[in-house]
Amino acid sequence: MEFNCDPVPQFAAWFAEAEMHEPNDPNAMSLATVDVNGAPHVRIVLCKGFDAAGLRFFTNMESNKGHDLAAHPHAAVCFHWKSLSRQVRAEGTVQKLPAAEDDAYFHTRHRDSQIGAWASQQSRPLESGIKLTTEFHQIKNKFTDQAIPRPPYWGGYLIIPHRIEFWQQRPHRLHERMLYTRENGEWQQMRLYP
Ligand SMILES: Cc1cc2nc3c(=O)[nH]c(=O)nc-3n(C[C@H](O)[C@H](O)[C@H](O)COP(=O)(O)O)c2cc1C
């Protein structure tokens, strides 16, 4: 397989194929963070954009992952596109997106998802499912006939990768791995044994 010398167009090509072939959420990626004690945690989030600057995702910044990123602004992500037998891993530093970008994305979301962001104290204990539904409806009523502001604790992060690896399954476990590493702003490319 030929790989582009730049991982960004390479990722764009694989992502476009994943969008055509994956039945659900081709933008789903496992996101690994490390907490204040050095323990790792992983969960899925949706990638809401990528370009030469990095990969973006949105969340509640007061969630466990938000606290992890405040303590250690580093993350690893992994996409698995089963229908294509492909994996892409990326690792890098993490920055908060500017508030203007948080606002712009928040307002593209479905109104009920905007209300959900107000209702959910993500990662904190919840007494009962009914409590969450009740709070959702209370917030919905409060904002009747009004634009919903973005909660101050809700926003996006940019993962700035310094390492991206593409993996393609091949017969006899002779899988292809192409690793890109960034040094002084330049991407270097290297094949790895599977
Ligand atoms: C397919 C899928 C997509 C998800 N997308 C997001 C997302 O974009 N942002 C988010 O905060 N949580 C998302 N979640 C929920 C997270 O996996 C996780 O449960 C939540 O963010 C709390 O994680 P934390 O307690 O480690 O912070 C998604 C879950 C799944 C299964």
The ligand as a Tripos MOL2 file, in Angstrom:
@<TRIPOS>MOLECULE
LIG
   31    33     1     0     0
SMALL
NO_CHARGES

@<TRIPOS>ATOM
      1 C1        -20.1820    6.1460   20.4540 C.3       1 LIG1
      2 C2        -19.9490    7.0360   21.6380 C.ar      1 LIG1
      3 C3        -19.6870    8.3710   21.4460 C.ar      1 LIG1
      4 C4        -19.4520    9.2220   22.5330 C.ar      1 LIG1
      5 N1        -19.1310   10.5270   22.2990 N.ar      1 LIG1
      6 C5        -18.8390   11.3400   23.3410 C.ar      1 LIG1
      7 C6        -18.3890   12.6660   23.1020 C.ar      1 LIG1
      8 O1        -18.2010   13.1000   21.9530 O.2       1 LIG1
      9 N2        -18.1370   13.4510   24.1940 N.ar      1 LIG1
     10 C7        -18.2960   12.9810   25.4760 C.ar      1 LIG1
     11 O2        -18.0780   13.7470   26.4130 O.2       1 LIG1
     12 N3        -18.6950   11.7130   25.7260 N.ar      1 LIG1
     13 C8        -18.9610   10.8790   24.6830 C.ar      1 LIG1
     14 N4        -19.3440    9.5810   24.9320 N.ar      1 LIG1
     15 C9        -19.4470    9.1330   26.3360 C.3       1 LIG1
     16 C10       -18.0330    8.8010   26.8790 C.3       1 LIG1
     17 O3        -17.5840    7.5500   26.3850 O.3       1 LIG1
     18 C11       -17.9790    8.7860   28.4210 C.3       1 LIG1
     19 O4        -18.9230    7.8830   28.9450 O.3       1 LIG1
     20 C12       -18.2550   10.1770   29.0450 C.3       1 LIG1
     21 O5        -17.6650   11.1990   28.2690 O.3       1 LIG1
     22 C13       -17.7320   10.2560   30.4730 C.3       1 LIG1
     23 O6        -16.3560    9.9610   30.4700 O.3       1 LIG1
     24 P1        -15.3950   10.3930   31.7090 P.3       1 LIG1
     25 O7        -16.1590   10.0740   32.9500 O.co2     1 LIG1
     26 O8        -14.1770    9.5300   31.5440 O.co2     1 LIG1
     27 O9        -15.0940   11.8600   31.5570 O.co2     1 LIG1
     28 C14       -19.5330    8.7090   23.8600 C.ar      1 LIG1
     29 C15       -19.7950    7.3570   24.0440 C.ar      1 LIG1
     30 C16       -19.9670    6.5290   22.9570 C.ar      1 LIG1
     31 C17       -20.1890    5.0440   23.2110 C.3       1 LIG1
@<TRIPOS>BOND
     1     1     2 1
     2     2     3 ar
     3     2    30 ar
     4     3     4 ar
     5     4     5 ar
     6     4    28 ar
     7     5     6 ar
     8     6     7 ar
     9     6    13 1
    10     7     8 2
    11     7     9 ar
    12     9    10 ar
    13    10    11 2
    14    10    12 ar
    15    12    13 ar
    16    13    14 ar
    17    14    15 1
    18    14    28 ar
    19    15    16 1
    20    16    17 1
    21    16    18 1
    22    18    19 1
    23    18    20 1
    24    20    21 1
    25    20    22 1
    26    22    23 1
    27    23    24 1
    28    24    25 2
    29    24    26 1
    30    24    27 1
    31    28    29 ar
    32    29    30 ar
    33    30    31 1
@<TRIPOS>SUBSTRUCTURE
     1 LIG1         1 GROUP 0 **** ****
